Amino acid sequence: MTLLPVRFADVDHAGIVYYPRFFHFFHLCFEDLWRARLGGAAYAELLDRDRVGFPAVRAECDFRGPLRFGDTAEVSLAIARLGGKSIDFRYQVWRVAAPEAADPGRRARLHCADGRVVTAVVDLARFVAIPTPATVSALLADLVDPALAAG
């Protein structure tokens, strides 16, 4: 799980998070996954040293509720399918409740988005799909939720 403050640069003229920013939030959660499991420079090392990358080949998002400047977004990640050459990441975004807020109805915990990003597993030197390395599969195995693959 990643907690992200909604910053002024994240919102549009209507005062809500501009829809492409949700994909940025997903990627920040994705990076935090590697940091939490392998250390601060782990994702960069995977890209630079091991030359394994995860480019998005499909991305979608269902928007459920607004996030506004000053809110805190809670982004969680699960895996619907850990495939031979791809990974189906699923994300949920919630607005964190702020009970001390002057307007508790607006600041209550709220489900804001459900996202999906399917990534290929790629050899960055040749930019071709490769089998998911065993080390990556082992690192992510506990995040696989078979119930997500059905839905």
KAZI-V905383 format. One record per run of one state. SS is the DSSP state (helix for helix, strand for strand, loop for the rest). FROM is the first residue (numbers start at 0). TO is the last residue. If there is no record, write none. Layout:
ss=[SS,SS]
from=[FROM,FROM]
to=[TO,TO]
This chain:
ss=[loop,strand,loop,helix,strand,loop,strand,loop,helix,loop,helix,loop,strand,loop,strand,loop,strand,loop,strand,loop,strand,loop,helix,loop,strand,loop,strand,loop,strand,loop,helix,strand,loop,helix,loop]
from=[0,1,5,7,10,11,15,17,19,38,41,48,51,53,55,63,67,68,71,82,85,95,103,107,109,120,121,123,127,129,133,143,144,145,150]
to=[0,4,6,9,10,14,16,18,37,40,47,50,52,54,62,66,67,70,81,84,94,102,106,108,119,120,122,126,128,132,142,143,144,149,150]
